[in-house]
Amino acid sequence: MNRPLHLAAYLLAFDTQAQSLQDRTRAGFLLRAAALAELAHRGAAVEDDAGRVRVVTAAPTEDGVLDALLAELGTRPRTWKAWIRRSRDDTLEAVEQRLAVLGVVTMADRDPYGPVVPHRAVAMADPREALDLQVRVAELVRGGGPVAEAPFAEAVLAALAAHGHLRLVLSRHDRRAHTERVTALTDRLTAETPGLARAVAGLNVTMVAAQGGMGGS
């Protein structure tokens, strides 16, 4: 996979049949966590002894989504969990804009005379990349080879799909039947950023708390 984690997470959460995100609110949390994991994996952000995020380098990444997030992280120390909860909609919209520039999705123009809508409609003309990623991530959770040999990005995406209760990719049965494997995939984050691994593991609880009881069991 040659997409950074935050762009891949969007493809993972996109329902190609419905031509929309399966759950836009849930996708915001997933993309925010994925972008943080991408910065951590690149070594641009680490956590201190108190579990708060610290920027190592604010050098431009050539990705506007990551550059904007880095600027946020530099404003004050917060935990990974706190950063996942903040500015989710902004990150989601920035990811959509980035994918549109790359030609992966198209975004409908806003009608200046029409009703006010919270976001523009998004379409994906060629669903193969998204579908292939969704299948690979699901197979990884269900037992597709040793976890240690899985690409880091796919392991993180699998952990996000499982802990984020992304039903498009994994059913409740999948999550319950492969609990140990999900834990092992999540642990791929633990070596460098244990706080981020814990935040990902508690992702659904964070979403429920932040949204006052959103569903998705």
RODREN-897478 format. One record per residue: residue number from 1; x, y, z of N, C-alpha, C in turn; residue in one letter. Coordinates in Angstrom, 1 decimal. Layout:
N
{NUM {X Y Z} {X Y Z} {X Y Z} "A"}
...
//
This chain:
217
{1 {0.8 -1.2 0.0} {0.0 0.0 0.0} {0.9 1.2 0.0} "M"}
{2 {0.6 2.1 -0.9} {1.5 3.3 -1.0} {0.8 4.6 -0.6} "N"}
{3 {-0.4 4.5 0.0} {-1.1 5.7 0.5} {-0.7 5.9 2.0} "R"}
{4 {-0.5 7.1 2.4} {-0.3 7.3 3.9} {-1.5 6.9 4.6} "P"}
{5 {-1.4 6.7 5.9} {-2.4 6.1 6.7} {-3.7 6.8 6.7} "L"}
{6 {-3.7 8.1 6.7} {-4.9 8.9 6.8} {-5.7 8.8 5.5} "H"}
{7 {-5.1 8.7 4.4} {-5.8 8.6 3.1} {-6.3 7.2 3.0} "L"}
{8 {-5.5 6.2 3.4} {-5.9 4.8 3.3} {-7.1 4.6 4.2} "A"}
{9 {-7.1 5.2 5.4} {-8.3 5.0 6.3} {-9.6 5.5 5.7} "A"}
{10 {-9.5 6.6 4.9} {-10.7 7.1 4.2} {-11.2 6.0 3.2} "Y"}
{11 {-10.3 5.4 2.5} {-10.7 4.4 1.6} {-11.3 3.2 2.3} "L"}
{12 {-10.8 2.9 3.5} {-11.2 1.8 4.3} {-12.7 2.0 4.8} "L"}
{13 {-13.0 3.3 5.0} {-14.3 3.6 5.6} {-15.3 4.0 4.5} "A"}
{14 {-15.0 3.9 3.2} {-15.8 4.4 2.2} {-16.7 3.2 1.6} "F"}
{15 {-18.0 3.4 1.6} {-18.9 2.4 1.1} {-19.0 2.6 -0.4} "D"}
{16 {-18.4 1.8 -1.2} {-18.3 2.0 -2.6} {-19.7 1.8 -3.3} "T"}
{17 {-20.6 1.0 -2.7} {-21.9 0.8 -3.3} {-22.8 2.0 -3.0} "Q"}
{18 {-22.7 2.5 -1.8} {-23.6 3.7 -1.5} {-22.9 5.0 -2.0} "A"}
{19 {-21.6 4.9 -2.4} {-20.9 6.1 -2.8} {-20.9 7.2 -1.7} "Q"}
{20 {-20.5 6.7 -0.5} {-20.4 7.6 0.6} {-19.7 6.9 1.8} "S"}
{21 {-19.3 7.7 2.7} {-18.7 7.1 3.9} {-19.9 6.4 4.6} "L"}
{22 {-19.6 5.2 5.2} {-20.6 4.5 5.9} {-21.1 5.2 7.1} "Q"}
{23 {-20.2 5.9 7.8} {-20.6 6.7 9.0} {-19.6 7.8 9.0} "D"}
{24 {-20.0 9.0 8.7} {-19.1 10.2 8.5} {-18.5 10.6 9.9} "R"}
{25 {-19.3 10.5 10.9} {-18.8 10.9 12.3} {-17.7 9.9 12.7} "T"}
{26 {-18.0 8.6 12.5} {-17.0 7.6 12.9} {-15.7 7.7 12.1} "R"}
{27 {-15.9 8.0 10.8} {-14.7 8.2 9.9} {-13.8 9.3 10.4} "A"}
{28 {-14.4 10.4 10.9} {-13.6 11.5 11.4} {-12.6 11.1 12.5} "G"}
{29 {-13.1 10.2 13.4} {-12.3 9.7 14.5} {-11.2 8.8 13.9} "F"}
{30 {-11.6 7.9 13.0} {-10.6 7.0 12.4} {-9.5 7.7 11.6} "L"}
{31 {-9.9 8.7 10.9} {-8.9 9.5 10.1} {-8.0 10.3 11.0} "L"}
{32 {-8.5 10.8 12.0} {-7.7 11.6 12.9} {-6.6 10.7 13.6} "R"}
{33 {-7.1 9.5 14.1} {-6.2 8.6 14.7} {-5.1 8.1 13.7} "A"}
{34 {-5.6 7.8 12.4} {-4.6 7.4 11.4} {-3.6 8.4 11.1} "A"}
{35 {-4.0 9.7 11.0} {-3.0 10.8 10.7} {-2.0 10.9 11.9} "A"}
{36 {-2.4 10.7 13.1} {-1.5 10.8 14.2} {-0.5 9.6 14.2} "L"}
{37 {-1.0 8.4 13.8} {-0.2 7.2 13.7} {0.8 7.4 12.5} "A"}
{38 {0.4 8.1 11.5} {1.3 8.3 10.4} {2.5 9.3 10.8} "E"}
{39 {2.2 10.3 11.6} {3.2 11.2 12.1} {4.1 10.5 13.0} "L"}
{40 {3.6 9.6 13.9} {4.4 8.9 14.8} {5.3 7.9 14.1} "A"}
{41 {4.8 7.3 13.1} {5.6 6.3 12.3} {6.7 7.0 11.5} "H"}
{42 {6.5 8.2 11.1} {7.5 9.0 10.4} {8.5 9.6 11.4} "R"}
{43 {8.2 9.5 12.7} {9.2 10.1 13.6} {9.0 11.6 13.8} "G"}
{44 {7.9 12.1 13.3} {7.7 13.5 13.5} {7.0 13.9 14.8} "A"}
{45 {6.4 12.9 15.4} {5.7 13.1 16.7} {6.0 11.9 17.6} "A"}
{46 {6.3 12.2 18.9} {6.5 11.2 19.9} {5.7 11.5 21.1} "V"}
{47 {5.8 10.6 22.1} {5.1 10.9 23.4} {6.1 11.0 24.5} "E"}
{48 {5.9 11.9 25.4} {6.8 12.1 26.6} {6.5 11.1 27.7} "D"}
{49 {7.2 11.3 28.8} {7.0 10.3 29.9} {5.6 10.4 30.5} "D"}
{50 {4.9 11.5 30.3} {3.5 11.6 30.8} {2.5 11.2 29.8} "A"}
{51 {2.9 10.7 28.6} {2.0 10.2 27.6} {1.4 11.3 26.7} "G"}
{52 {2.0 12.5 26.8} {1.6 13.6 25.9} {2.4 13.7 24.7} "R"}
{53 {1.8 14.2 23.6} {2.4 14.2 22.3} {3.3 15.4 22.2} "V"}
{54 {4.5 15.1 21.6} {5.5 16.2 21.4} {6.0 16.1 20.0} "R"}
{55 {6.1 17.3 19.3} {6.6 17.3 18.0} {8.1 17.3 18.0} "V"}
{56 {8.6 16.4 17.2} {10.1 16.2 17.0} {10.6 17.1 15.9} "V"}
{57 {9.9 17.2 14.8} {10.2 18.0 13.7} {9.0 18.6 13.1} "T"}
{58 {9.0 19.9 12.8} {7.8 20.5 12.1} {8.1 20.7 10.6} "A"}
{59 {9.2 20.0 10.1} {9.5 20.2 8.7} {8.3 19.8 7.8} "A"}
{60 {8.1 20.5 6.7} {7.0 20.2 5.8} {7.1 18.7 5.4} "P"}
{61 {5.9 18.1 5.3} {5.8 16.7 4.9} {5.4 16.5 3.5} "T"}
{62 {5.1 17.6 2.8} {4.5 17.6 1.4} {3.1 17.0 1.4} "E"}
{63 {2.5 17.0 2.6} {1.1 16.5 2.7} {0.4 17.6 3.6} "D"}
{64 {-0.6 18.3 3.0} {-1.2 19.4 3.7} {-2.0 18.9 5.0} "G"}
{65 {-2.5 17.7 4.9} {-3.2 17.2 6.1} {-2.3 17.0 7.3} "V"}
{66 {-1.1 16.4 7.0} {-0.1 16.2 8.1} {0.5 17.5 8.5} "L"}
{67 {0.7 18.4 7.6} {1.3 19.7 8.0} {0.4 20.5 8.9} "D"}
{68 {-0.9 20.4 8.6} {-1.9 21.1 9.5} {-1.9 20.5 10.9} "A"}
{69 {-1.9 19.2 10.9} {-1.9 18.5 12.2} {-0.7 18.7 13.0} "L"}
{70 {0.5 18.7 12.3} {1.7 19.1 13.0} {1.7 20.5 13.7} "L"}
{71 {1.1 21.4 12.9} {0.9 22.8 13.5} {0.1 22.8 14.7} "A"}
{72 {-1.0 21.9 14.7} {-1.9 21.8 15.9} {-1.1 21.2 17.1} "E"}
{73 {-0.4 20.1 16.8} {0.3 19.4 17.9} {1.3 20.3 18.6} "L"}
{74 {1.9 21.3 17.8} {2.9 22.2 18.4} {2.3 23.3 19.3} "G"}
{75 {1.0 23.4 19.4} {0.4 24.5 20.2} {0.4 24.2 21.7} "T"}
{76 {0.2 23.0 22.1} {0.3 22.7 23.5} {0.3 21.2 23.7} "R"}
{77 {0.9 20.7 24.8} {0.9 19.2 25.0} {-0.4 18.6 25.3} "P"}
{78 {-0.8 17.6 24.6} {-2.0 16.9 24.9} {-1.8 15.4 24.7} "R"}
{79 {-2.6 14.6 25.2} {-2.5 13.1 25.0} {-3.0 12.8 23.6} "T"}
{80 {-2.6 11.6 23.2} {-3.1 11.1 21.9} {-4.6 11.1 21.8} "W"}
{81 {-5.2 10.6 22.9} {-6.7 10.6 23.0} {-7.3 12.0 22.8} "K"}
{82 {-6.7 12.9 23.4} {-7.3 14.3 23.3} {-7.1 14.8 21.9} "A"}
{83 {-6.0 14.5 21.2} {-5.8 15.0 19.9} {-6.7 14.2 18.9} "W"}
{84 {-7.0 13.0 19.2} {-8.0 12.3 18.3} {-9.3 12.9 18.3} "I"}
{85 {-9.7 13.5 19.5} {-11.1 14.0 19.6} {-11.2 15.4 19.0} "R"}
{86 {-10.0 16.1 18.8} {-10.1 17.5 18.4} {-10.1 17.6 16.8} "R"}
{87 {-10.7 18.6 16.3} {-10.7 19.0 14.9} {-10.9 17.8 13.9} "S"}
{88 {-11.7 16.9 14.3} {-11.9 15.7 13.5} {-12.5 16.1 12.1} "R"}
{89 {-13.5 17.0 12.1} {-14.2 17.4 10.9} {-13.2 18.1 9.9} "D"}
{90 {-12.3 18.9 10.5} {-11.4 19.6 9.7} {-10.4 18.6 9.0} "D"}
{91 {-10.0 17.6 9.7} {-9.1 16.6 9.2} {-9.8 15.8 8.1} "T"}
{92 {-11.1 15.4 8.4} {-11.8 14.7 7.4} {-12.0 15.4 6.1} "L"}
{93 {-12.3 16.7 6.2} {-12.5 17.5 5.0} {-11.2 17.7 4.2} "E"}
{94 {-10.1 17.9 5.0} {-8.8 18.0 4.3} {-8.4 16.8 3.6} "A"}
{95 {-8.7 15.6 4.2} {-8.4 14.3 3.5} {-9.2 14.2 2.2} "V"}
{96 {-10.5 14.6 2.3} {-11.3 14.5 1.0} {-10.7 15.5 0.0} "E"}
{97 {-10.3 16.6 0.4} {-9.7 17.6 -0.6} {-8.4 17.0 -1.2} "Q"}
{98 {-7.6 16.4 -0.4} {-6.4 15.8 -0.8} {-6.7 14.6 -1.8} "R"}
{99 {-7.6 13.8 -1.5} {-8.0 12.7 -2.4} {-8.6 13.2 -3.7} "L"}
{100 {-9.3 14.3 -3.6} {-9.8 14.9 -4.9} {-8.7 15.4 -5.8} "A"}
{101 {-7.7 16.0 -5.2} {-6.6 16.5 -5.9} {-5.8 15.4 -6.6} "V"}
{102 {-5.7 14.2 -5.9} {-5.1 13.1 -6.4} {-5.9 12.3 -7.4} "L"}
{103 {-7.2 12.7 -7.6} {-8.0 12.1 -8.6} {-8.7 10.8 -8.1} "G"}
{104 {-8.6 10.5 -6.8} {-9.2 9.3 -6.2} {-10.7 9.5 -6.0} "V"}
{105 {-11.1 10.6 -5.6} {-12.5 10.9 -5.5} {-12.9 12.2 -6.2} "V"}
{106 {-14.1 12.4 -6.5} {-14.6 13.7 -7.0} {-15.6 14.2 -6.0} "T"}
{107 {-15.6 15.6 -5.9} {-16.5 16.2 -5.0} {-17.4 17.2 -5.7} "M"}
{108 {-18.7 17.1 -5.4} {-19.7 17.9 -6.1} {-19.5 19.4 -5.7} "A"}
{109 {-19.7 20.2 -6.7} {-19.6 21.7 -6.4} {-20.8 22.1 -5.5} "D"}
{110 {-20.5 23.1 -4.7} {-21.5 23.6 -3.8} {-22.5 24.5 -4.7} "R"}
{111 {-23.7 24.4 -4.4} {-24.7 25.3 -5.1} {-24.9 26.5 -4.3} "D"}
{112 {-24.5 27.7 -4.8} {-24.6 28.9 -4.0} {-26.0 29.3 -3.7} "P"}
{113 {-27.0 28.8 -4.5} {-28.4 29.1 -4.4} {-29.2 28.0 -3.8} "Y"}
{114 {-28.6 26.9 -3.5} {-29.3 25.8 -2.9} {-29.2 25.8 -1.4} "G"}
{115 {-29.8 24.7 -0.8} {-29.8 24.6 0.6} {-28.4 24.4 1.2} "P"}
{116 {-28.2 24.9 2.4} {-26.9 24.7 3.1} {-26.8 23.3 3.5} "V"}
{117 {-25.7 22.7 3.1} {-25.4 21.3 3.4} {-24.1 21.2 4.2} "V"}
{118 {-24.0 20.2 5.1} {-22.8 20.2 6.0} {-21.5 19.8 5.3} "P"}
{119 {-21.6 19.1 4.2} {-20.5 18.7 3.4} {-20.9 18.4 2.0} "H"}
{120 {-19.9 18.4 1.1} {-20.2 18.1 -0.3} {-20.2 16.6 -0.6} "R"}
{121 {-21.1 16.2 -1.5} {-21.2 14.8 -1.9} {-19.9 14.4 -2.5} "A"}
{122 {-19.4 13.2 -2.2} {-18.2 12.6 -2.7} {-18.5 11.3 -3.5} "V"}
{123 {-17.8 11.1 -4.6} {-18.0 9.9 -5.4} {-16.6 9.3 -5.7} "A"}
{124 {-16.6 8.0 -5.9} {-15.4 7.3 -6.2} {-15.7 6.5 -7.5} "M"}
{125 {-15.1 7.0 -8.6} {-15.4 6.3 -9.9} {-14.8 4.9 -10.0} "A"}
{126 {-13.6 4.7 -9.5} {-13.0 3.4 -9.5} {-12.9 2.9 -8.1} "D"}
{127 {-13.7 1.9 -7.7} {-13.7 1.5 -6.3} {-12.7 0.4 -6.0} "P"}
{128 {-11.9 0.0 -7.0} {-11.1 -1.2 -6.8} {-10.1 -1.0 -5.7} "R"}
{129 {-9.4 0.1 -5.6} {-8.4 0.3 -4.5} {-9.1 0.2 -3.1} "E"}
{130 {-10.2 0.8 -3.0} {-10.9 0.8 -1.7} {-11.4 -0.6 -1.4} "A"}
{131 {-12.0 -1.3 -2.3} {-12.4 -2.7 -2.1} {-11.3 -3.6 -1.8} "L"}
{132 {-10.2 -3.5 -2.5} {-9.0 -4.3 -2.2} {-8.5 -4.1 -0.8} "D"}
{133 {-8.4 -2.9 -0.4} {-7.9 -2.6 0.9} {-8.8 -3.1 2.0} "L"}
{134 {-10.1 -3.0 1.8} {-11.1 -3.5 2.8} {-11.0 -5.0 2.9} "Q"}
{135 {-10.8 -5.7 1.8} {-10.6 -7.2 1.8} {-9.4 -7.6 2.5} "V"}
{136 {-8.2 -6.9 2.2} {-7.0 -7.2 2.8} {-7.0 -7.0 4.3} "R"}
{137 {-7.6 -5.9 4.8} {-7.6 -5.6 6.2} {-8.5 -6.7 6.9} "V"}
{138 {-9.6 -7.0 6.3} {-10.5 -8.0 6.9} {-9.8 -9.4 7.0} "A"}
{139 {-9.1 -9.7 6.0} {-8.4 -11.0 6.0} {-7.3 -11.0 7.0} "E"}
{140 {-6.6 -9.9 7.2} {-5.6 -9.8 8.2} {-6.1 -10.1 9.6} "L"}
{141 {-7.3 -9.5 9.9} {-7.9 -9.8 11.2} {-8.3 -11.2 11.3} "V"}
{142 {-8.8 -11.8 10.3} {-9.4 -13.1 10.3} {-8.3 -14.2 10.3} "R"}
{143 {-7.1 -13.8 10.1} {-6.0 -14.8 10.2} {-5.2 -15.0 9.0} "G"}
{144 {-5.0 -13.9 8.2} {-4.2 -13.9 7.0} {-2.7 -13.8 7.2} "G"}
{145 {-2.1 -14.8 7.8} {-0.6 -14.8 8.0} {-0.2 -14.2 9.3} "G"}
{146 {1.1 -14.4 9.7} {1.6 -13.9 11.0} {1.5 -12.4 11.1} "P"}
{147 {1.0 -12.0 12.3} {0.8 -10.5 12.5} {2.2 -9.8 12.4} "V"}
{148 {3.2 -10.4 12.9} {4.6 -9.7 12.8} {5.0 -9.5 11.4} "A"}
{149 {4.5 -10.2 10.5} {4.9 -10.1 9.1} {4.0 -9.1 8.3} "E"}
{150 {2.9 -8.7 8.9} {2.0 -7.8 8.2} {2.6 -6.4 8.0} "A"}
{151 {2.4 -5.8 6.9} {2.9 -4.4 6.8} {2.4 -3.5 7.9} "P"}
{152 {3.2 -2.6 8.5} {2.8 -1.8 9.6} {1.5 -1.1 9.3} "F"}
{153 {1.4 -0.5 8.1} {0.2 0.3 7.8} {-1.0 -0.5 7.8} "A"}
{154 {-1.0 -1.7 7.3} {-2.2 -2.6 7.3} {-2.5 -3.0 8.7} "E"}
{155 {-1.5 -3.3 9.5} {-1.8 -3.7 10.9} {-2.5 -2.5 11.7} "A"}
{156 {-2.0 -1.3 11.4} {-2.7 -0.2 12.1} {-4.1 0.0 11.6} "V"}
{157 {-4.3 -0.1 10.3} {-5.6 0.0 9.7} {-6.6 -1.1 10.3} "L"}
{158 {-6.1 -2.3 10.4} {-6.9 -3.4 11.0} {-7.2 -3.0 12.4} "A"}
{159 {-6.3 -2.5 13.2} {-6.6 -2.1 14.6} {-7.7 -1.0 14.6} "A"}
{160 {-7.6 -0.1 13.7} {-8.5 1.0 13.7} {-9.9 0.5 13.3} "L"}
{161 {-10.0 -0.4 12.3} {-11.2 -0.9 11.9} {-11.9 -1.7 13.0} "A"}
{162 {-11.1 -2.5 13.7} {-11.6 -3.3 14.8} {-12.1 -2.5 16.0} "A"}
{163 {-11.2 -1.7 16.5} {-11.5 -0.9 17.7} {-12.5 0.3 17.4} "H"}
{164 {-12.5 0.7 16.1} {-13.5 1.7 15.7} {-14.8 1.2 15.3} "G"}
{165 {-15.0 -0.1 15.4} {-16.2 -0.8 15.0} {-16.7 -0.4 13.6} "H"}
{166 {-15.8 -0.5 12.7} {-16.1 -0.2 11.3} {-16.8 -1.4 10.6} "L"}
{167 {-18.1 -1.5 10.7} {-18.9 -2.6 10.3} {-18.7 -2.9 8.8} "R"}
{168 {-18.4 -1.9 8.0} {-18.2 -2.2 6.6} {-17.1 -3.2 6.3} "L"}
{169 {-16.1 -3.3 7.2} {-15.0 -4.1 7.1} {-15.0 -5.3 8.0} "V"}
{170 {-15.4 -5.1 9.2} {-15.4 -6.2 10.2} {-16.8 -6.3 10.9} "L"}
{171 {-17.4 -7.4 11.0} {-18.6 -7.6 11.8} {-18.3 -7.7 13.3} "S"}
{172 {-19.4 -7.6 14.0} {-19.2 -7.9 15.5} {-18.7 -9.2 15.7} "R"}
{173 {-19.1 -10.2 15.0} {-18.6 -11.6 15.1} {-17.1 -11.6 14.8} "H"}
{174 {-16.7 -10.9 13.8} {-15.2 -10.9 13.5} {-14.4 -10.4 14.7} "D"}
{175 {-14.9 -9.3 15.2} {-14.2 -8.6 16.3} {-14.1 -9.6 17.5} "R"}
{176 {-15.2 -10.2 17.8} {-15.2 -11.1 19.0} {-14.4 -12.4 18.8} "R"}
{177 {-14.5 -12.9 17.5} {-13.8 -14.2 17.2} {-12.3 -14.1 17.2} "A"}
{178 {-11.8 -12.9 16.9} {-10.4 -12.7 16.7} {-9.8 -11.6 17.6} "H"}
{179 {-10.3 -11.7 18.9} {-9.9 -10.7 19.9} {-8.3 -10.7 20.1} "T"}
{180 {-7.8 -11.9 20.2} {-6.3 -12.0 20.4} {-5.5 -11.4 19.2} "E"}
{181 {-6.0 -11.7 18.1} {-5.3 -11.2 16.9} {-5.4 -9.7 16.8} "R"}
{182 {-6.6 -9.1 17.1} {-6.8 -7.7 17.1} {-5.8 -7.0 18.1} "V"}
{183 {-5.7 -7.7 19.3} {-4.7 -7.1 20.3} {-3.3 -7.2 19.7} "T"}
{184 {-2.9 -8.2 19.1} {-1.6 -8.3 18.5} {-1.3 -7.3 17.4} "A"}
{185 {-2.3 -7.0 16.6} {-2.2 -6.0 15.6} {-2.1 -4.6 16.2} "L"}
{186 {-2.8 -4.4 17.3} {-2.8 -3.1 18.0} {-1.4 -2.9 18.6} "T"}
{187 {-0.8 -4.0 19.1} {0.5 -3.9 19.8} {1.6 -3.5 18.8} "D"}
{188 {1.3 -3.5 17.5} {2.4 -3.0 16.6} {2.7 -1.5 16.9} "R"}
{189 {1.7 -0.8 17.5} {1.9 0.6 17.8} {2.6 0.8 19.2} "L"}
{190 {2.7 -0.3 20.0} {3.1 -0.1 21.4} {4.6 0.2 21.5} "T"}
{191 {5.4 -0.4 20.7} {6.8 -0.2 20.9} {7.3 1.2 20.9} "A"}
{192 {6.8 2.0 20.0} {7.2 3.4 19.9} {6.2 4.4 20.6} "E"}
{193 {4.9 4.1 20.6} {3.9 5.0 21.1} {2.9 4.2 21.9} "T"}
{194 {3.2 3.8 23.1} {2.2 3.0 23.9} {1.0 3.7 24.2} "P"}
{195 {1.1 5.1 24.3} {-0.1 5.9 24.6} {-1.1 5.9 23.4} "G"}
{196 {-0.5 5.9 22.2} {-1.3 5.9 21.0} {-2.0 4.5 20.9} "L"}
{197 {-1.3 3.4 21.2} {-1.9 2.1 21.1} {-3.0 2.0 22.1} "A"}
{198 {-2.9 2.6 23.3} {-4.0 2.6 24.2} {-5.2 3.4 23.7} "R"}
{199 {-4.9 4.5 23.1} {-5.9 5.4 22.6} {-6.7 4.7 21.4} "A"}
{200 {-6.0 4.0 20.6} {-6.6 3.2 19.5} {-7.5 2.1 20.1} "V"}
{201 {-6.9 1.4 21.1} {-7.7 0.3 21.7} {-9.0 0.8 22.4} "A"}
{202 {-9.0 2.0 22.8} {-10.2 2.6 23.4} {-11.0 3.5 22.5} "G"}
{203 {-10.8 3.3 21.2} {-11.4 4.2 20.2} {-12.9 4.3 20.3} "L"}
{204 {-13.5 3.1 20.4} {-15.0 3.1 20.3} {-15.6 3.8 21.6} "N"}
{205 {-14.9 3.6 22.7} {-15.4 4.2 24.0} {-15.2 5.7 23.8} "V"}
{206 {-14.1 6.2 23.3} {-13.9 7.6 23.1} {-15.0 8.2 22.2} "T"}
{207 {-15.3 7.5 21.1} {-16.3 8.0 20.2} {-17.7 8.1 20.9} "M"}
{208 {-18.0 7.1 21.6} {-19.3 7.1 22.3} {-19.4 8.2 23.3} "V"}
{209 {-18.3 8.4 24.1} {-18.2 9.5 25.1} {-18.3 10.9 24.4} "A"}
{210 {-17.6 11.1 23.3} {-17.5 12.3 22.6} {-18.8 12.7 21.9} "A"}
{211 {-19.6 11.7 21.5} {-20.8 11.9 20.8} {-22.0 11.7 21.6} "Q"}
{212 {-21.8 11.5 22.9} {-23.0 11.3 23.8} {-23.8 10.1 23.5} "G"}
{213 {-23.1 9.0 23.1} {-23.8 7.7 23.0} {-24.0 7.2 21.6} "G"}
{214 {-23.1 7.6 20.6} {-23.3 7.1 19.2} {-23.2 5.6 19.2} "M"}
{215 {-23.9 5.1 18.2} {-24.0 3.6 18.1} {-22.8 3.0 17.4} "G"}
{216 {-23.0 1.8 16.8} {-22.0 1.2 16.1} {-21.5 -0.1 16.7} "G"}
{217 {-22.3 -0.7 17.5} {-21.8 -1.9 18.2} {-21.7 -3.1 17.2} "S"}
//
